[in-house]
Amino acid sequence: MKTKLYILTVLLFSVSQLFANSESYLSQIHFKNASIKRSKEAVKVSMDIDVSDMKMASKHSLELTPVLISKDKKRVLELPTVVINGANRNKVYRREMSLDKKATPYGDHVYEVVARRNKTQQSINYKHSLPADGWMDDAELLLRESVTGCAECGVLQNELALLEVTPPFQPNYQLIYLTPEAEVKTRSDRHTATLNFVVDKYAMMREYKNNASELAQVDKVISEVKKNGDLKITEFAVNGYASPEASVQHNLTLSKNRANAFANYLAVNHGISRSLFTVEGHGEDWNLLREKIAQSNLEKKSELLSIIDRVKNPDARDAEIMKLDGGVTYKALSEQYYPALRRTEYIIAYEVRPFNVAEAREIIKTNPRLLNLNEMFLVAQSYDPQSEQSKEVYDIAVHLYPNEPIAIINSSSAEIEAGNYARAIKRLERLKDDPQAWNNLGVAYARMGDVAQATRYLKMAAERNNPQSIHNSKQLKLFMEE
């Protein structure tokens, strides 16, 4: 971890100077290899205090006390003191210690007591470790000098700014956001109209049974599409279905004729070119009938399902159902289930014009289906990457395009930015064999503290010359070394 080494300038000079012979020794001392290493668990202070150039008065005692002070100046912590004595002062100290081994003339918080031998090379190696605390981030290390002359003399105190504590190394991981290609936007909407026809007829009558309400809904759908200037209709697909009465061939022809009648209605009433229509009749819809029976409470449900599955010829199947319990069940089917089979489904296909970012910002709130992935990406990028708006856009994109790798990868980046690492990994698990996803998987695992998985995915991506992963691998290594 890097630390900032300040030029050794005196911050506070001559707090008190009560005797004429006292002097500051800080200008004669050199602090070499000074560092503060801050990890999650501890703060480690180390330095070489070189006093080789110091000429110390014989009666003086110098106390050097490293002091940690918080950025707001409200928290102060003194570290063990180094005591340097002049020749005569050291004799007094040794005499005191010989008389009382337990004596503590400089207090209990002493790192080392040293006798200064003037005109000699002399250095004290200072190392101290203490438990880390949050307030120590960005704290400053000062060196407090206290000089005393004799028992009756006063005290000189100075302070020297030495180092600034920096927080533990925080990896700067790079996430991958993929830019989707712009594309022509084609969309399609499926709708169903359950229209009624006279038995065995295909002429459409608006006032027959509930046709008026069904056609009113159709008119509303078509009108909304046509009046939307952002859309251009490219195709109408109309599909007709019938119930099992009469023969298979008859019902096939009837369903196609009824589908054509519906297509003609749309062409005439809404001015849609008949060339845009594709019309197909599918005849009897046994699949839907079987689904409805399986969901029903019909007394003969199991027998009906057995007939549908066992009898392959549709006409013979219909005849066998008619014979079941004297026709009671067949009558129930005719009244309650067959009408829903006689329906017309229509699919409107259209192209959507491109939108600029300002337009897309509004459309994503009301009808995001009209945007492609490229437009959504540009909207997301127009917000602050850390904002809730950006993340919401990526969420919408992956909801509308759940199988698109680009949508998944971009949404995973947004989740990682928000700190939702487990959710990002869950999304990316579907792409764990896709090299494009490996970098983000590595970052998510690194953020969760799973170094093994992080190393694995970042290494695989780096081997593919992914620049973000090469950078992230180095960041992870630096973090682990600390």
Buried (B, 14 or more C-beta within 10 A) or exposed (E): BEBEBBEBEBEEBEEEBEBEEBBBBBEBBBBEEBBBBBBEEEBBBBBBBBBBEBEBBEBBBBBBBBBBBBBEEEEEBEBBBBBBBBBEBBEBBEEEBEEEEEEEEBEEEBBEBBBBEBEEEBEBEBEEBBEBEEBBBEBBBBBBBBBBBBEEBBBBBBBBBBBBBBBBBEBEBBBBBBEBEEEEBEBEEEEBBBBEBEEEEBEBBEEBBEBEEBBEEBBEBBEEBBEBEBBEBEBBBBBBBBBBBBBBEBBBBBBBBBBBBBBBBBBEEBEBEEEBBEBEBBBBBBEBBBEBBEEBEBEBBEBBBEBBEEBEEBBEBBBBBBEBEEEEBBEBBBEEBBBBBBBBBBBBBBEBEBBEEEBBBEBBEEEBEBBBBBBBBBBBBBBEEEBEEBBBBBBBBBEBBEEBBBBBBBBBBBBBBBEBBEBBBEBBEEBEEEBBBBBBBBBBBBBBEBEEBBBBBBBBBBEEEBEBBBBBBEBBEEBEEE
